[in-house]
Amino acid sequence: IALIAAIVLGFRGLGALTGQFGQGGAPQENAAPSGPAASNTPSPAATPQVGTVTRVTQDPNFMTDTDATLGQATDGNPGTSWLSYGFSNSQFGNLVQYVGLAAQLQDPALVRELTIQQDGGTGGQFTVYVSDSPSLDGAQQVGTGSFTGPQVSVPLSEAAQNDPHRYVLVVWNELPRLNNPIGGYPYGLRISELSVR
């Protein structure tokens, strides 16, 4: 009888032991992932970050010598600027139809607003596009604006807010008049900062 009792107690103890392993193991397998694997999806509230900026014109060779200062349009320092050529009229001296900048985002993102800081220009007309390449080919128009002060913010349409894109392009088809001419010409661009949110 003592032997049978010892065997029964042994099986009960073994059952309790295996039950503890079962209870401890299963929940871990079914637990929600944590750590790096859980953070693969970017937060929808994350602010898009502008990486590099490229010049957008009909003629790829037009104003290439201004490219050295393109980085100053996104360097976080409003005291530095990208400068275009100076022109005799708001239509680029009748040399081209438009001049623009393509801001590449560090990651494809949704954007609600474009803000431009500029130095000493009033008027002009620009159009904002989103695209997956630094080109107007296939780009979607999402806003328009004009310079009424040193900073202008343009709310963007649903095409920019609902679908992530790699590039935000701002394209001028009419130049602002400058307080301080460039090379003696009264029309042009001094873009201090481009930012999106």
N, C-alpha and C positions, 0 to 999 in steps of 0.2 A: 504493500500500500504506500509506504514511504517512497519507494522508487517511482510508482505511478504518479504520485503527487509532485515529485521533483521534475518528472518529464513534462507534466501539464504546465507547471509554473515556468519551466524553461521555454516552452512554446509560446506562452503568453508574453514573456519578456522579449523573445525574439520578434513577435508580432508588433509589440510596441516600438521596438528599435527600428524595424523596417518601416513602420508607419511614420516615424519621425523623419526618416530619409525621404519618404514619399512626399510628406507635407513640405519639407524644406526645398526639394528639388523642383517640383512642378511649378510653383509660382514664379521661380526665377526664369524658367523657360518661357512662360507666358507674359512676363513683365514687359512693359513698354520700353523700347530702346532708350538709352540715355547716353550722355557724352557726345563725342563727335558725330556718331551716326544719326543722332536726333537733330543735329543742327545743319543738315545738308540743305534744307529748304530755307531760302533767305526770308527774313521777316518782311511782310508787306509794308511795314512802317519805316523800313530802312531808307535813309536819304541817299538818292543816287549821287555818285561821285564822278566828276568829270576828270578824265585822264588827259589825253592829248587833244590838240586842236589842229585842224588842217584848213588850208585856204580852198575855197570853192569858186571857180570862175569858168566861163566858157572856154577860155584859152588857158591851158595848164601852165603856160609860160608867163602869163600876165601877172606881174607883181611878185615873182618868185623871190626877189631880193628882200621882200618884207617878211619872209618865212622865219628868219632868224629871231624875230621878236614874237612869234605866235605864242610861245609858252608864257609870255607875260600877261596874256588874257585869262589865264587860269592859275596864276602862281600865288593867289591869295593876298597879293599886295596891290591895293588900288592905286598906289603911287607909280606903278609901272603900266605901260600900255603897249598893245599892238597898234601900229600906225599903218594906214593904207597910204597910197599915193595921195597927193593933193590934186584936185581937179578944178577946171574952170567953171563947171556947171554941175548941177545935181544929177545929171545923166552920165556921169563918169567921163566927161569930156567927149562924149559920143564914141568912145573907144570900145566899150563892152556894154552889155545890157544889165549885168548884175555882178555883184561881188558878195561872197558869203564866207562864213566860217562854219565848219563841221566839228562839233564837240563830241568826241568819243567817250562814252560812259565806260567806267571800269568793268561793269557787268550790265547786260541788258536789264532795263528797268522801266517801271512806270514813272511818268513825269507829269506833274500837275501845273508847273509854272517855270518859266524861264525869266531870269533876272539879268539885265545888262547894265553894267556901270561904264560910263563913258565920260570923256573929258572935253567939255566945251562945244558940244554940237546941239543944234536945235532943228527940229523938223525931220525931213527924210521919211522914208517908208521902208519897212522890212517885213518879211514873212518868215514864220517859223515852221519847220518841218520835222518829222521823225522818220527815221529810216534805219535799215540794217547795213547800210554802206555810206561812205562819205560822198554821196552823189545825189543829185536831184532826180535821177532815174529811179522811178518807183517810190519816191518819197511821198509822204502824206502831209498835206498842209494841216496845221493844228492851231495856228494863231497868226495875228498881224499886230504891228505896232509902229510907233513913231517916237522920236525923242522929244520929251517935254521937260526934261531936267537931267541932272547927272546920273540918275538911276531910273530905269523903267522895268516894271515887272509885267509879264504877259501871261494871263491864265490860258492854259492849253485845253484843247477840246478832248472829247472822249477817246478819240483815236490814240492819243498819247497816254491817257489815264487808264485805259482798259487793257492795252497790249504792250508788253515790254519791247523796247527797241534799244539798239546799240548806239545810235547817233541822234543828236539833236542838232539841226542845222538852222542858222539864222542867215537870211539872204536879203541883202539890200538891193532894191531896184530903183531907189532914189536916195541920194546922199543927204545927210544933214549939212547945214551951213555951220562953219566953225567960227568960234570967237578968235582963235589964233590960227591963221592959215598954215597949211603945210607947204613949204617951199614957195610961199607967195600965193598959193591957190586957196580959195575960200571954202571949198567943199572936200569932205573926206571923212575918215573914221579914226578915232582914237578910242579903242576898246580896252578898258582897264580890267574888267572881270566879267566872265560868263559863268553863271551858276544855275543849277536846276534843283527843284525839290518835288 
